[in-house]
């Protein structure tokens, strides 16, 4: 019987335009209530008494103070619905007290602390990794971003010409912010890294091995120290998209999405060889034999057509 009422209540919440997050919370807490009633062998909602509600909110499964507060709110909303539809005579949940949550003072940096951080990273911005670290600190400090929001950024989310950034935040929220002009200049300078790398290496096309070679170049620049460079706004895929956005003639259908995986290492793919190593590999095949021709064809499909081993086996 309770399951029927909870379904009607959740449908009612959707009709009165509760947020998705609120509906998800109500669903979770009502499922907990249903399990609680099963343990006490209560089949009908009319048999619920105030002491049952107290036990559920405060003691069932040893809830935290935030879960307790969420349960009280859910019961008040649910009993209000039941009262409106005359399923119960009165809303006994209104007497449930909200737990008092003590406010904690958040830790924060003073202006002097932040200036000291800026000076520290500015002095070390003469390398690719140092410049990246400066951008991270400036984005966090000037825009007040969470770390999760920062790592979710991609180059397509930033319009340097207009000075705008599109953010994907906690709770599936989205918003736009204005990026200071000074920060736009630093980000643009950072994105020029890969463009300059392509020019100095005299590369004609941008492919998977080229991107991997560039990652090795960046690792050499930071002398294998410091944090990983595998973050969305600074990934190799982003550099490729940067070239594509600015109509660089090298960036014709770059296969980054098949070669590199964002934030979680590499996809399953052939060994991460540099272009030079790949050319040496092909020269090593003996194309005068059947086995050599087969091996040459297999690796050609891997590196030129970007086939996986499973796809090659199926052909």
N, C-alpha and C positions, 0 to 999 in steps of 0.2 A: 504493500500500500504506500509506504514512504517513497519508494522508487517512482511511482506514478506522480506523486505530488512534487518531487524534486524535478522531474522532467518538465512538468507544467510551469514550475517556478523559473527554471532556466530559460524556457521559451519566453516567459513574461519579461525576464531581464533583457533578452535580446530585442524584444519589441519596444521597451522603454529606453533603448539605446544605452545600455551599460557598456563600458569599454570592454575590449577583448580581454584585457588583463584581469579586470574585475570578474568577468564571467568565468575565466579559468580558475581564479581563486575560490569563487563560490562552488564550482564543481568539485574541486579538491576537498574543501571542507565538508561538503554534504556527503561525499563518499566516505569520509572519516566518520561522520555521524551515523551513516548506515551501518558501518562495521561495528561501531559502538553499540548500536541497538541490537545487533545480532548477538553480541557477547552477553547482553543482558536479557536476551529473549523477549524483546519488546517489538511487537509486530505492527502496532497501530500508533500513529502520532498522537492521538488523543490521550494515550496512556502515559505520555511523557510528563514528568513533573519537574518542578524547579530544581530539585536536588540532582536529578539526572543531568540537567543542562550544566549545573555547576561542576559535576564530576567530569562531564565531557570536555568542557572548556579548560579546566585547570589541571586535570590529572591523567586523562586518557593518553597513553603512549608518551608520557613525560614531555609535554610540549614546551618549547621556548616561550618567552614572554611575548614575542611577536606573533607566534602561532596562536597563542591564547587570545590575543587582541583580534586576530583575523577570525577566529571561531566565534567570538562574541558578536562581531559585526555581521557575520554570515547568519547566525541564529536570529538576530534582530530583523534582518531583511527577510529571512524565510518566514518567520512568524508573522511579520506584517502582511506578507502575501496570504498566509493561511487565514488570518483574521479578516482580510478584505473579502475573501471568497467564502467566509463563514464555515470554514473547515474546523476551526477551533473557536472557542467562545472569547478568549482574551489572549493578548500578546504577553505571555509570561516572560519572554526574553528581554523585555524592556528593563527589567530589574537587574539584569546581569551587569555587573560593573566592568568597565574597561580597566585593564591593568595599567598602572602608572609606570611609564618607561622613562627612566632618568636620561636626560639629555647629556650627551658627552661632547665636550669641546673638541672639535676636530683639530688635528695638527696641521699647521700651515707654515709657509715660508713668509718671512717679512720681505718688504721691498729691498732692504739691504742684502738679505740672503739671496734673493733672486738675482740682484745685480752682480753679486759675487759669482753665482753660477754662470751667468752670461759671460762675464769676463774670463772665467776659467775655460769655457768651451770655445770662446772666440780666439783665445791664444793658441788653441790646438786645432783651428779650422783650416790649417794649411794642407790637410790630407783629405782624401775622399771620405774616410770614416769620421774624421773630426768635423767635417762640414755637415755630414749627416747627423751627428750627435747634437750639433748646435741647432739644427732645424727641429729636431725632436724636442729639445728643451724649450725652444721658442714657441712651438705649437702648444705644448702643455701649459706654459706659463701665460702667454698672451691671450690664448683662446679659452683656457680653462678646460681642456679636454681630459676625459678619462683615458687610461692606457688602452682599454678595449676599443674606444672610439678611434684613437690614433692608429692602432694596428689594422683597423677595418678600412682605413683610407686607401684609395687608389688614385692614380694620377688623373683618371677621368673625372674624379670628384672635385678637382681644383681647376678653377679658371683664373690663370695668372694675369690675363689681360684685363679682366674686370675686378680681380681681387676678391673672388668669392670661393667658398668651400662648402660642399654639401656633405653633411655629417649623418652617419647612421649610429644612433645612440642606444643606450640601454632601454629595454622595453619596446623594441622595434619602432622607436621614435626617429623622426628625421627633421632636420632643421638646417638653415643656411646661416653662415657667418661671414663677416667681412674680414679678409686677411690683410694685415698691415702691408703697406707698399714695400717696406724694408724687408719683410719676410718673404714677399713674392720674389724679390730680386735674389735672395739667397737660395730659394727653392729652384729658381730658374738656372742659377749657376750650377747647382747640384745636378740638375737634369741634363746639363750640357756635357757632363762627364762621358756618358756613353756615346754621344754624338762625336765628341773629340776622339774617343777611342776608335770608333769606326773609321774616322778620317785618317788618323795616324797609321792604322793597320792597313789602310788602302783596301778595305773590304768592299766587295761589289754587291753582296747580298747578305741579309741578316737571317741566319738560320739557327737551329738548336745548338750545334757545336760552337758557333760564334758566341752565343750567350754564355755558354759554360766557360769558354775561354776568358770572357770578360769577368766572370765571377772569380776565376783563379787570379786574374789581374788585381781585383779589389782585395782579395785575401793577402796577396803579396804586399800590397800597399799598407795594410794594417799590421803586417808582420805576425799574422796568426794570433792577434790579441784583441781583446774587446768583444763586444756582443756580436751575435750573428747578424748578418745583413739581410736575412730572409724575413723582411717585413713588407707589408703590401705597398706602402708608398715608395719604398726603395727597392723593390724587387726588379729582377731583370725583365720580367714581363712589362713592368711599368716603363722601363727605359725604351723597350720596343714600341709600346703604345705611344710614347712621347715622340719617337721618330715618325710613326705613322700619322699622328695628328698634325705634325709640321711638314708633311709631304716629303720626307726624306726619300730620295730615289732608291736608297738601299733597302728600305723597309717595304718590300712587296710580299704580302701575305706571310708574315713571319709566323712560324709554327710554335710560338711560346706556350700556347695552351696545351699542346700535346707533349711538350718536353719538360716543363717545369711545373711544380705544384706549389701553390701559395701557402706559406707559413708552416707547412708540414713536411718539409724536405722534398725529395724528388718523387716523381711518379716512377712506376716500373718501366724502365727504358734501357736501351743498350748502354754500355759503359760510357761514362762521361769523358770521352776523349777530346782533346783539342783538335782543331783542323789539321795541324801538322801531323799529329799522331794518326789521324784518320787516313791521311794521304800515305803515310808510311805503311799503314796496315794494308791498304789496297795494293801497294807495290809488292808486298810480301807474298801475295797469292800466286800460286803456280797455275796460270790459266792454260797451260798445255795439257792438263789432266782433267778428267771429268769431276773429280772431287774438288779441285781448285776452282773450276768454273762454278760449281755449285756454291762453294763458300763465298766466292766473289758476288754471286747473285744475291745470296742471303744478306750479306752485309750492305750491299747496295740498296736493297729494299728497306733495311733498317735505317740507314743514314740519309738516303735520298728521298724515299717515299714515307719515312717515319712509321714503318710498319712495326708492330709488336711481334714477338716470337710466336704467340698463339695465332696471330693473323697469318703469318708466313706459313705455319704448319697447315692451316686450312686451305691455302691456295694450291 
